[in-house]
Amino acid sequence: MIPRKYAPILFGLILSGVMCLLISGISTFRAVGLAPNVLGLWAGSWLTAWCFAFPAVLVVAPFARKTAERLVAKE
């Protein structure tokens, strides 16, 4: 089991992975259609995107969280 203090990092890892998987799949399909190698192209673009997205999520998440808190009504 992973210690609780790593929960934000694990959340960012999972979120960025799933989002990159979806977006790279859509982008790859739009670019090449149902080509014979579409799954290989998709996997390659997904891994490349994830390498950039995961660190970006870790950097941007605190800013996004603070911005969201400022934009919602106080209870």
C-alpha positions in Angstrom: 0.0 0.0 0.0 1.2 3.5 -0.9 1.5 6.0 2.0 -1.3 8.6 2.1 1.1 11.5 1.7 1.6 10.4 -1.9 -2.1 10.6 -2.8 -1.9 13.9 -4.7 1.0 12.5 -6.8 -0.9 9.2 -7.5 -4.0 11.2 -8.4 -2.0 13.3 -10.9 -0.5 10.2 -12.3 -3.8 8.5 -12.9 -5.6 11.6 -14.1 -2.9 12.6 -16.6 -2.6 9.0 -17.8 -6.4 8.6 -18.5 -6.7 12.1 -20.1 -3.7 11.5 -22.3 -5.0 8.1 -23.3 -8.4 9.6 -24.4 -7.0 12.7 -26.1 -4.2 10.9 -27.9 -6.6 8.2 -29.1 -9.0 10.8 -30.5 -6.2 12.8 -32.1 -4.5 9.7 -33.6 -7.8 8.4 -35.0 -8.5 11.8 -36.6 -5.1 12.0 -38.1 -4.8 8.5 -39.5 -8.2 6.9 -39.3 -8.4 3.1 -39.0 -4.9 2.5 -40.4 -3.4 -1.0 -39.8 -0.9 0.5 -37.3 -3.3 2.9 -35.5 -2.9 1.1 -32.1 0.9 1.4 -32.2 0.7 5.0 -33.2 -1.8 5.7 -30.4 0.4 4.0 -27.8 3.4 6.0 -28.9 1.6 9.3 -28.9 0.0 8.4 -25.5 3.3 7.7 -23.8 4.9 10.8 -25.3 2.0 13.0 -24.1 2.0 11.4 -20.7 5.6 12.2 -20.2 4.7 15.9 -20.5 1.3 15.8 -18.9 2.2 14.2 -15.6 4.8 16.9 -14.6 2.5 19.6 -15.9 -0.4 18.3 -13.7 1.8 18.3 -10.7 2.8 21.9 -11.3 -0.6 23.3 -12.4 -2.8 21.4 -9.9 -2.1 23.7 -6.9 -2.7 26.8 -9.0 -5.9 25.4 -10.4 -7.1 24.4 -6.9 -6.5 27.9 -5.5 -8.1 29.5 -8.5 -11.2 27.3 -8.2 -11.4 28.1 -4.4 -11.4 31.8 -5.3 -14.2 31.4 -7.9 -16.7 29.5 -5.8 -19.0 31.0 -3.2 -18.0 30.7 0.5 -20.3 28.7 2.7 
